């Protein structure tokens, strides 16, 4: 019996180790990580679209960013990962957040949500307390809530659709109370449909940042008749993921001003 048990362990332990190795370390998630894994593809926006303004989003994966190079390539707005859960802050946040501002970009911060660790209110407060606030200076965008596939476990964080809708509402309400602004919601239609039951309850107040690596943004989540931002690729010609703002630069400023 002991021999059989040892043989079983020899077979199962390497498998468990391999599975564990595929789970990234906490804090390493970034905007679009789940999109790349689940939806794949690469964006190539069609020409002739309505006027749009190029942007990027960055995290610690990009390290110190050459913002002047991005400015020279036509990028005019940027989002930087500030926080994740209540256990992580981006060590490059100051260089990325302030650097984009210093070259003339309109900038914002984003939070990678982990609804399986702490409440929405707790995470919203953590974001605001670690760089994700807002001021009416004409150059600061409201923070974005990155709510997408869970890179550390179950896709929907082990929560029901109603629980996730409640969590998002908790985050949104708290951020609004702290900053006077509603946060942007970043998500993918497929995740939103699967994990929130395609809730239409946030479209009235929260600008939509849709993720889809294709030639167009595709079908939007329930309630939203248009997108404000679109992450169209994870492999842009310059550093970071690339995005389109649905409008000219004056519309980006309008969102910053509230």
C-alpha positions, 0 to 999 in steps of 0.5 A: 500500500505504501509503495502504491501511495508513493507512486501516486504522489510521484505522479500527482506532485509534478502535475500540481507543481506545473499547474502552480507554475502557470499562475502568475504572482499577485500584483503582476496583472495588467490591463488586458492580461485576460483579454490577451489570454482569452480573446487573443488577436491583434488590433488593426483599426479600420481607416476612415473611422470618426476622429479618435485620439491615440492613447496608451496604458502601462504598468510595471511591465514597461518599467521607465517609459520614454514619454517623449518618444510616445508623444512624438508618435502621436500619443496624447493620453495615458493610463498607468496602473496604480494599484491591485487589490489592497496588496500592491502598488506599482513601483514605477507609478511616479515615473509613468504617471508624472512623466506622461503629464510632464510631456503634455499628455492627459493622464489617469490611473487604473486599479486592477480589481480582485473581488475575491480578496477585499470589498469594492469599497476597500479597494476604491479607498486603496486606489485613491490613497495611492495615487488614483484620485482626481483633480480638475486641472484639465489634465487628470482623468478619472481613475479606471476600474480594470475588471476582467478575467482573474489571472490567479484563479476562477475567471469570475473570482468565485463570485456569482453575477449578482455578487460581482455587480454588487462589488462593482457598485460598491467600488463605484459608489466609494470612488464617487464619494471620495473624488466626486467623479465616477470611474471609467470601467474597463472590461471585455464584453465576453467577460462582462456577459459571463461574469455580471450576467451582462448587467446594464446598470453602470452605463448611465454614469460610468464611461466604458473602456472596451477591450477588443483586439480586432479591427473594430470594438464589436458588440458592447456590454448591455446599456452602453450605446457607445464606448469612450475608449477602446483598447485595440492591441497589446502589441502597439508600435511603441511601448504599452498597450494602445488605445483609441479615445472615441473623439478628438483631443477636446473630448479627452479634455472634457472627460478630464474636466468632468 
